[in-house]
């Protein structure tokens, strides 16, 4: 259940990132999901960053 909940949270944040346009480089749904999972796992590759 914990893994399923983690996936739900990451997908939920991906939807929020895409809907609000918080990250300008997110041009596809896959990019939003990728950014969400990378951010949630704190890997932080550094090639994308939040913009104001």
Order of alpha helices (4+ residues) and beta strands (2+ residues): alpha-alpha
